[in-house]
Amino acid sequence: MSTLLRKWQLPFLMLGPFIILISLFFFLPVVLITVLAFTGMDSSMQWAFNGLSNFKHFINDPNIWHILRNTFTYVFFTLLINVFFGLVLGILTTYFIQKESVGLLFRTLWMLPRITPPVVYVLLWLWFFDPSQYGVLNSIRALMHLSPVKWLASNPMTAIILANGLIGASYGMIIFSSAIKSIPGDLFQAARVDGASQWAIIKDIIIPAVRWPLMFVTLWQLLSLLTSYEYILLLTKGGPLYSSEVLALYSYHKAFQNFEYGYGSALALVLVVVALIMSAILLKIFGMNKLMGSSRIE
Amino acid sequence: MEVTKKVAIRTRATETRKTSPRWKKRLPYIIAYGVLGITTLPIILMYLWLLVSSFAKQMKYGFIPVQFTFENWKFLWSNVEQAGTTYPNIWLATWNSFVFSGSLTILEVIIGGMAGYALSRLDFPGRKGLMKITLLLHAFPSVALLIAVFYILNFLGLFDSLWGVVLVKTALQIPMTAWIIKGFFDDVQWDVEWAGLIDGCSRFKVWYTIVIPLIKPGIAAVSIFSFLSGWSEFLLLYSFILSDEHVTLATYLQNLISNPNLIHYGLLSAVSLFYMLPVMILFIFSQKSLMQVSVGGGKRV
C-alpha cells in the first residue's frame, strides 16, 4: 500500500495543477456545452431544458444556409491562399534564394503579420479598405479622379479572406521551407546535371518531398479556420448584415450579443463534433509519432 | 586550314550556346526575386505607414506625410478625450497588460515545467493516454467552448477579473507548452539524474536543482512565447472583461478603433506602435526560436 502511494505521489504532485486546469477549462466545458445545447438558457441563466428544439431551430434558421455558404467560401479560399501561397513562399525563400540570410529576411518579414497583435493587424487592413479618401485603395482611386468606395461594405468576404490568408501563408511557409531544406542538396545537383528544367525540379523533387507537410498544413488550417473568428470579428463583425458571418462567429454572436446561450451552445456543439472528426482524421493520417516529433523546438 | 576554321566555328558555336543558356538559367531566379519582392512590398509598406503616420500631422492621399508632429503621442502623458468620452489612462492599460502576460508566463512555465517533466520522465499508469489527450486538446476548438467557459467563470465569481482570464488562457495553452517542455526534458541525459539520485536527492529535488538549469534555453523560449501571446490576447479579454479598471492595451486600442466618431489614424498608429514595442523588441532578440515555437505552439483562440 505504501509503495503504491509513493509511486503515485510524485506524478500526482507534478501533474495536479495541469490536470485541474485542463479539466476545468476543457473537459468540463465539453460536458457543459453538450448539456447547454439542449436548454434554452438566456441571460437569466436558467436551465430550461427544451429537448431538440435548438437543433430544429438550427435547421429552420432563415440565416443558416447563407452562413453555411459563407463558412464554406471563407474556409475554402483562405485555405487556398494559405496552402498555395505558403508553398510558393517556401519554395522561393529556400530553393530559389540560395543565400540563407536573404531567405531568412524575407521569411521574417512574412512573419510580421503573425506576431503582430490581432488588433493592430486589423487596423492596417481597416486603413487599407477605409471608405474615406484616406484609405489606400481609395487614395489610389483618388489619383485617378474616381470617387471613394465603401470597400468593406461592398466586399466583406474578400476582405476577411485576404486578411486571414496573409497570416496563414506564413504558417505554411515555415513548415514547407523546413521540409524543402531537408532535401539533400545533391538531388538538385544531379537533376541539374541531367538538364532538368526548374519546373521539373519543382514538380518531381520538391512537391513529392513536401507531400506530407502539405496535407498536414491543409488539415490543420482547415481545423483552425472553421473554429476561429477573431479577425472576422475585428474586421467586419460579420456584417454588413450577415454577409461575412461564419458559423463560429454566429455562435459567438448568439451567445454574447443576443444572450441565447442555449442556441449558441448548440451551434458550438456542431463545430466541436466537426473538429473532433477532423482531429481524428489528422491523427489517423499522421500517426502519433510524427506529431510528437513536430512539437519539439530546437 | 580547313581544320582550324572548323575548330573556330565550333568554339564560336559552343560559346553562343553557353551564353544564351546562362542568361536563360538566371531568368527563373530573377523572376523568383521579382515575385517575392512584389508580394512582400505591401507588408513592408503597411508597417512603414504605421511608423510614419504616428509622427505625421496630416497624410496626403492617406500615405504621404505632409507635416511631422509629436501630437499623436500625447496619449502618453494625458488622457485621450474625444467627443465627450475620456478614455482610461494608457499606463493603467499597460500595467494591466503586463500583469496579465506576466502572470500567464509564470503559471505556464511552472505548471508546464512540472507536467512536461512528469510526461517525459515519470512512470505512471495512464501516461500514454494522457499524452494523447494532451495532443488532441491542442487541436480542439477552444473558441467553441467560450460559452461554457463563460458559465464556469461566472459560477466561480471570476467573470470580469483579470485572474479569471489568466486561468482560462493558461489552460488553453498549457497542453502545447507541456509538450514543448517535454521535448526539452527528453534531451537531457538520464545519467545526470541517476547521479543526483545516487547522491541522495529526491526526484523532486533532482528536478529543480539539476534538470531545470539544463533546459534553461527551452524555458526562455517558452516564456517569451507565453508573454507575447498574453500580450496580444484580445478575444478572451474582450468577452470576459467589462470594467474600465481592467482594461488592457488590446481592448484599449480596440475601443479607440471602434469609436465611429474618431477615425484618427495618427493617434491609432501611435497607440499601435506603443502597444507593439515589446513584441518587436522580443521578436528581434529571439526571432529564430520564436518562429519555430509559434508554428508548434501558436494556438490563437
Interface residues (C-beta under 8 A of the other chain):
Chain A: K7 W8 L10 P11 L13 M14 L15 P17 F18 L21 I22 L24 F25 F26 L28 P29 V30 L32 I33 L36 M45 V88 L89 L92 T93 F96 I97 F106 R107 T108 L109 W110 M111 L112 P113 R114 I115 T116 P117 P118 V119 V120 V122 L123 L124 L126 W127 F128 D130 S132 Q133 Y134 G135 V136 N138 S139 A142 L143 L166 Y171 I174 I175 Q198 W220 L223 S224 L226 T227 S228 Y229 E230 L233 L234 A248 S251 Y252 A255 F256 Y261 G264 S265 A268 L269 L271 V272 A275 L276 M278 S279 L282 L283 M288 L291 M292 S294 S295 R296 I297 E298
Chain B: P28 Y29 A32 Y33 V35 L36 T39 T40 I43 I44 M46 Y47 W49 L50 M59 Y61 G62 F63 I110 I111 G112 M114 A115 Y117 A118 L122 F124 L130 K132 T134 L135 L136 L137 A139 F140 P141 S142 V143 A144 L145 L146 I147 A148 V149 F150 Y151 I152 N154 L167 V168 T170 A171 L172 I174 P175 M176 A178 W179 I180 K182 G183 F184 R203 F204 W207 G218 A221 L228 W231 S232 F234 L235 S239 A250 L253 Q254 I257 I263 Y265 L268 S269 S272 Y275 M276 V279 F283 Q287 S289 L290 M291 Q292 V293 S294 V295 G296 G297 G298 R300 V301
